[in-house]
Amino acid sequence: SKEISKTSEIRIREEINAWTEIGNATGADISLSFFDDGVDTQLFKTEDKLISHIEHMLQKQKVPYRYVFTPFPEDTHQDHKTVSNATLSATRYHKNIIFYETPSTINFYPNMYVEIEPPSSDLKVLVSKEYESVQIFGNKNHYQSSLSDYIVAKLLSNGAKSRVCKMAEGYRVQKIVI
């Protein structure tokens, strides 16, 4: 439908802008791959193709990925759940699979923390502002909270949970081989 197409175009533009900003700030050479034109909320219809796509992307790497990060499977957004399940299937023979939290994740309890300090934390907050279409909480009749507000709160919360730093990313290990 036109609404899905318009939403997908907005989300893809935001994603490109965000990664371009990260590349510019860090000097990293970043390439993006969008599956099935990035149709928002419709990935569940093509989960089998998504598994094959992820397997192909992992196999074509000259240097194998040491870690694979994927959304936590308990999530209220259907695309996050689908990507998580597809990634787990596609990476069944990989050593290091790590879950991350999204604003729509539920029942997430980190068991691994990575300290984030400025300028990385500042860049993360700055880049999150590229995602203008993402509204985390509330609506126009009540309060609203931006993605950048959510990120700052999570970084501080995870830092406190770690008990050893001010700001941290929180992850949940699926499997890790050291």
Phi, psi and chi 1 to 4 in degrees:
 res  aa     phi    psi   chi1   chi2   chi3   chi4
   1 SER       -  162.8   78.2      -      -      -
   2 LYS   -64.7  -36.3  -74.8 -171.2  175.2 -171.2
   3 GLU   -64.3  -44.0 -173.6   61.2   37.1      -
   4 ILE   -63.7  -43.1  -69.7  172.4      -      -
   5 SER   -62.4  -43.5  176.9      -      -      -
   6 LYS   -64.0  -44.6 -175.5  177.4  178.2 -175.8
   7 THR   -61.5  -43.8  -59.7      -      -      -
   8 SER   -61.6  -43.1  -63.8      -      -      -
   9 GLU   -60.7  -42.6  -72.7  176.6   23.0      -
  10 ILE   -63.1  -48.1  -69.0  168.0      -      -
  11 ARG   -64.3  -39.7  -64.4  -75.1  169.2   88.3
  12 ILE   -66.2  -42.4  -71.8  172.1      -      -
  13 ARG   -60.6  -44.9  179.9  177.7   36.5   79.6
  14 GLU   -61.3  -42.2  -69.5  171.4  -18.0      -
  15 GLU   -63.2  -45.9 -165.5   71.6   22.1      -
  16 ILE   -61.6  -45.8  -69.1  168.6      -      -
  17 ASN   -60.2  -43.4  -69.0  -15.4      -      -
  18 ALA   -63.4  -48.4      -      -      -      -
  19 TRP   -70.0  -30.6  -76.6  102.9      -      -
  20 THR   -63.7  -43.2  -61.4      -      -      -
  21 GLU   -63.3  -41.1 -168.2  158.6  -18.7      -
  22 ILE   -62.9  -45.5  -69.0  169.8      -      -
  23 GLY   -60.4  -42.8      -      -      -      -
  24 ASN   -64.6  -40.2  -68.8  -19.9      -      -
  25 ALA   -73.5  -31.5      -      -      -      -
  26 THR  -107.1  -14.6   63.4      -      -      -
  27 GLY    78.4    8.3      -      -      -      -
  28 ALA   -75.3  145.0      -      -      -      -
  29 ASP   -91.6  105.6 -178.1   23.8      -      -
  30 ILE  -111.3  132.3  -63.2  170.5      -      -
  31 SER  -122.9  140.0   90.6      -      -      -
  32 LEU  -109.5  148.5  -61.9  175.8      -      -
  33 SER  -131.0  122.1  172.8      -      -      -
  34 PHE  -106.3  131.6  -67.6   97.4      -      -
  35 PHE   -89.4  129.3  174.2   75.7      -      -
  36 ASP    53.0   43.5 -154.1   21.9      -      -
  37 ASP    59.8   17.1  -63.8  -33.6      -      -
  38 GLY    61.1   39.8      -      -      -      -
  39 VAL   -69.7  109.2  179.6      -      -      -
  40 ASP   -62.2  132.3 -162.6   36.0      -      -
  41 THR    71.5    9.2   72.9      -      -      -
  42 GLN  -117.7    6.8  -58.7  -60.6  -55.5      -
  43 LEU   -62.3  -29.8  -74.0  177.3      -      -
  44 PHE   -59.1  -24.3   68.3   93.1      -      -
  45 LYS   -71.3  -19.4  -65.9  178.7  179.6  176.5
  46 THR  -131.3   36.9   56.2      -      -      -
  47 GLU   -58.6  -38.4 -173.2  171.3  -16.1      -
  48 ASP   -62.6  -38.8   57.3  -27.1      -      -
  49 LYS   -69.1  -35.4  -69.8 -179.1 -173.0  175.0
  50 LEU   -65.0  -41.6 -177.8   56.9      -      -
  51 ILE   -58.5  -47.6  -67.1  167.7      -      -
  52 SER   -62.1  -40.1  -63.6      -      -      -
  53 HIS   -62.4  -45.5  177.0   75.6      -      -
  54 ILE   -64.5  -44.6  -65.7  168.1      -      -
  55 GLU   -58.5  -44.4  -72.7  174.0  -26.9      -
  56 HIS   -62.9  -44.8  173.4   73.2      -      -
  57 MET   -62.7  -37.4  -65.1  -56.3  -68.2      -
  58 LEU   -71.5  -37.7  -68.9  170.1      -      -
  59 GLN   -73.2  -28.4  -70.5  169.1   -1.4      -
  60 LYS   -81.0   -4.2   79.5  176.0 -158.3  174.3
  61 GLN   -71.2  134.3  -64.2  -56.5  -51.3      -
  62 LYS   -68.4  -40.0  -68.2  177.2 -175.8  153.3
  63 VAL  -114.1  121.0  176.6      -      -      -
  64 PRO   -60.8  145.2  -14.5   23.5      -      -
  65 TYR   -65.2  135.8  -69.0  114.1      -      -
  66 ARG   -80.3  -32.6  -71.0 -171.6   61.3 -163.1
  67 TYR  -133.4  141.8  -56.4   96.4      -      -
  68 VAL  -118.9  124.2  176.2      -      -      -
  69 PHE  -106.9  137.6  -67.2   83.8      -      -
  70 THR  -146.6  155.9 -171.0      -      -      -
  71 PRO   -60.8  151.0  -17.6   27.5      -      -
  72 PHE   -66.2  137.1 -169.9   62.9      -      -
  73 PRO   -67.2  -23.4   15.4  -21.5      -      -
  74 GLU   -86.0   99.4  -70.0 -172.4   56.1      -
  75 ASP  -149.9  147.4 -159.7  -64.5      -      -
  76 THR   -86.2   -6.9   59.6      -      -      -
  77 HIS   -96.7  124.5 -166.3  -69.0      -      -
  78 GLN   -61.9  -33.7   59.7  -90.4   42.6      -
  79 ASP   -68.8  -38.6  -72.8  -11.8      -      -
  80 HIS   -63.9  -42.9  -60.6  169.1      -      -
  81 LYS   -62.4  -44.3  -69.1  169.5   81.7  163.2
  82 THR   -64.5  -45.9  -59.3      -      -      -
  83 VAL   -61.9  -41.8  168.0      -      -      -
  84 SER   -61.5  -50.7 -177.6      -      -      -
  85 ASN   -63.4  -41.4  -69.8  -30.0      -      -
  86 ALA   -65.3  -40.5      -      -      -      -
  87 THR   -65.0  -42.5  -58.7      -      -      -
  88 LEU   -60.9  -39.4  -72.8  174.4      -      -
  89 SER   -67.1  -46.5  -68.5      -      -      -
  90 ALA   -68.2  -25.3      -      -      -      -
  91 THR  -108.8   22.5   60.5      -      -      -
  92 ARG   -58.0  -22.9   60.0 -164.2  170.1  -82.7
  93 TYR  -106.8   10.5  -59.6  118.2      -      -
  94 HIS   -88.1  153.1  -78.3 -102.5      -      -
  95 LYS   -80.6  -42.6  -68.9 -179.0  179.1  178.7
  96 ASN  -119.8  102.6  -56.8  -50.4      -      -
  97 ILE  -117.3  124.8  -47.8  -60.3      -      -
  98 ILE  -130.1  131.2  -59.7  168.0      -      -
  99 PHE   -90.9  145.1  -66.7  123.0      -      -
 100 TYR  -121.9  163.5   59.8   85.7      -      -
 101 GLU   -98.4  143.1 -177.2  176.8   16.7      -
 102 THR  -115.8  170.4   73.2      -      -      -
 103 PRO   -61.7  -20.1  -27.3   36.1      -      -
 104 SER  -101.9    8.2   52.8      -      -      -
 105 THR   -72.2  144.3  -60.3      -      -      -
 106 ILE  -123.9  155.2   54.4  176.5      -      -
 107 ASN    54.9   40.7  -61.4  -39.0      -      -
 108 PHE  -101.3  121.4 -174.6   83.2      -      -
 109 TYR  -126.3  103.7  -54.6  101.2      -      -
 110 PRO   -60.8  144.2  -15.3   25.3      -      -
 111 ASN  -127.3   11.6   59.7    8.6      -      -
 112 MET  -148.2  136.4 -179.3  176.2   87.2      -
 113 TYR  -126.3  143.0  -60.9   93.1      -      -
 114 VAL  -124.5  119.5  176.0      -      -      -
 115 GLU   -64.5  135.6 -176.2  172.8   10.9      -
 116 ILE  -121.4  122.4  -56.3  -67.0      -      -
 117 GLU  -119.8  161.2  -63.3  177.9  -27.9      -
 118 PRO   -60.5  143.4  -20.4   30.1      -      -
 119 PRO   -87.7   -4.4   30.7  -34.0      -      -
 120 SER   -62.2  -43.2  -64.6      -      -      -
 121 SER   -65.4  -38.8   59.0      -      -      -
 122 ASP   -64.5  -41.6  -61.7  -25.1      -      -
 123 LEU   -64.4  -41.3  178.3   59.6      -      -
 124 LYS   -59.9  -45.1 -174.6  173.3  176.8   91.5
 125 VAL   -66.4  -43.2  171.3      -      -      -
 126 LEU   -61.4  -47.2  178.3   68.4      -      -
 127 VAL   -65.5  -33.7  167.9      -      -      -
 128 SER   -61.5  -23.2   71.7      -      -      -
 129 LYS   -71.5  -12.5  -66.6  177.2 -178.4 -178.3
 130 GLU   -68.8  -22.0  -67.4  -67.2  -20.9      -
 131 TYR   -91.6   65.6  -62.6   94.1      -      -
 132 GLU   -63.5  -29.8  -64.9  171.8    4.9      -
 133 SER   -77.3  -13.3   70.4      -      -      -
 134 VAL   -85.4  116.0  177.7      -      -      -
 135 GLN  -111.3  123.5 -178.9  178.6  -41.0      -
 136 ILE   -81.5  -57.6  -56.5  -56.8      -      -
 137 PHE  -133.9  159.7  -57.1  109.0      -      -
 138 GLY    78.1 -178.7      -      -      -      -
 139 ASN  -148.4  178.6   59.8   45.2      -      -
 140 LYS   -65.8  -16.3   61.0 -175.4  172.5 -168.8
 141 ASN   -88.0  -14.0  -62.7  -35.3      -      -
 142 HIS  -125.0 -136.1  -64.1   91.0      -      -
 143 TYR   -95.2  162.3   71.2   94.6      -      -
 144 GLN  -130.5  149.5  -71.0 -174.6  -20.5      -
 145 SER  -132.5  131.5 -175.5      -      -      -
 146 SER   -84.7  166.0   68.3      -      -      -
 147 LEU   -61.7  -38.5 -178.2   58.0      -      -
 148 SER   -65.9  -36.7   58.1      -      -      -
 149 ASP   -60.9  -44.9  -67.7  -22.1      -      -
 150 TYR   -60.4  -44.7  171.8   83.2      -      -
 151 ILE   -63.3  -45.6  -73.1  170.9      -      -
 152 VAL   -60.6  -45.2  169.8      -      -      -
 153 ALA   -60.7  -43.4      -      -      -      -
 154 LYS   -66.8  -42.2  -85.3  -63.5  172.9 -176.3
 155 LEU   -60.5  -44.1  -72.3  173.2      -      -
 156 LEU   -67.4  -43.4  -71.2  168.5      -      -
 157 SER   -62.0  -46.0  173.3      -      -      -
 158 ASN   -67.4  -34.4  -73.7  -33.9      -      -
 159 GLY   -61.1  -44.6      -      -      -      -
 160 ALA   -64.3  -42.2      -      -      -      -
 161 LYS   -63.4  -34.6  -72.7  177.2 -169.1  174.3
 162 SER   -67.6  -26.8   77.4      -      -      -
 163 ARG    66.1   12.3  -63.5  177.6  171.3 -136.9
 164 VAL  -133.2   -2.7  -65.3      -      -      -
 165 CYS  -153.8  166.2   61.7      -      -      -
 166 LYS   -77.4  -45.8 -179.3  176.8  179.6  179.9
 167 MET  -129.0  139.8  -66.2 -178.4  143.6      -
 168 ALA  -153.9  152.8      -      -      -      -
 169 GLU   -85.9  140.0  -68.4  -75.7    0.1      -
 170 GLY  -108.3  132.7      -      -      -      -
 171 TYR  -128.3  162.5  -63.0  100.7      -      -
 172 ARG  -123.0  119.6 -179.5  119.0 -170.1  118.5
 173 VAL   -79.0  127.0  173.0      -      -      -
 174 GLN   -84.2  -52.0  166.9   68.8   12.1      -
 175 LYS  -157.7  145.3   62.1 -179.6  172.5  177.3
 176 ILE  -147.6  137.8 -164.3  157.5      -      -
 177 VAL  -122.5  119.4  176.6      -      -      -
 178 ILE  -102.4      -  -61.3  177.0      -      -
